[in-house]
Amino acid sequence: MNAPLSNQRIIVGVSGGIAAYKAVVLVRRLIEAGCEVRVVMTEAATRFVAPLSFQAVSGHPVRTTLLDAEAESGMDHIALARWADAVVVAPASANLMARLANGFADDLLTTLCLATSAPVHLAPAMNRQMWAHPATRANRDRLVEHGVTLLGPAAGAQACGETGEGRMLEPEVIVEAIVEALADALVANARPDLAGRHVVVTAGGTREPIDPVRFIANRSSGRMGFALAAEAARRGAAVTLIAGPSALPTPAGVERVDVETAAEMQAAVESIGAMDIFVGAAAVADYRVAAPADHKLKKSGETLSLELVPNPDIIRRVAERAERPFVIGFAAETDHVREYAAAKRVAKGMDLICANEVGAGKGFDRPDNALLLLWDGGEHELPQADKTRLAGEIFDTYHQITQD
Ligand code: CTP
């Protein structure tokens, strides 16, 4: 899966039809593809598949009615419509298509389709004669005119025993189409507000060798740095990503340099001349083993001491350059987050520091995080969100500070 597509928010709408059972698989596949999914069912759909099945696969309660006081007090239907990056109705019955084509908003699903500005995709499923009926054809044409995307239907054996056009596309095919549409939308919607800039990002943890088979490492996954590199590229920057060992895929349009140790990361950064923005998202080891063994250390009954010597502070050196870029750093703290981060920003000469609380399941190796951004004379608290969204907010803050 392409990294930039992760954490897209999808509403899966399920209308009444035997193909509703396939929508359970669809939800599962979308989640596997990295999407966050909320399911909305029509009244008729609940007669085919129990909402509990969708709750189990999506991990969230299923919405079925428009004015459910309890649900509306959480994310109301307008908030839900705004939340979505895409709406996929699968299966879309003849009745649902008719209601949508005529602008009805008489249940939650049709209301959401009207209230959202996100793209709406329909995967029709119905008997072949219903699909071929002029009324359905007219509704289909009208929906396409309104900007709705139709996925299928396919031809083949139908639940009613007939053979013809009207089968819902297989969940895997629907996912492929949605992923492609989301990727296109991400590229099309990107603001090229970093065009012409060179952005350098360090990411991941470093590995400091003890001997040829052992090393000192940390819990950083590299996700935040990779998300920042992907976002900068989407915004039109030329991006160099200097990454510690990580299995994450290289984001589209990013030049990646793989390193292992802090010294290698330092050398890679030093080798880059002019840069406009430097983002130190790497968890650089503060110390390395003074003299790593050139052979595997054998155990003895004795205590073993390793002598550690300090590593160069990569971000500080960048901030000390005569022609310095805008410097964005991170602070991972277990306590006194604001106080320690503010001091760290000044001590290291950063323009902007992004502080987060780590430990107790927070921060590392997770797709989401909460950040406190601090700069000279301002701050932003970014609530828990996926790292792709946080990356966008960090570059928005850069524009706010530099007013460009
Ligand atoms: N950093 C760096 N080079 C280092 C250590 C850290 O460039 N040798 C950068 C990180 O990429 C991050 C910031 O400095 O942007 C803060 O790193 P952190 O480890 O939290 O701070 P330290 O200075 O190591 O302070 P401490 O470990 O005492 O909290």
Residues whose N, C-alpha, C, O or C-beta is under 5 A from the ligand:
A	BS01	CTP	G280 A281 A282 A283 V284 A285 D286 N311 P312 D313 I314 I315 G329 F330 A331 A332
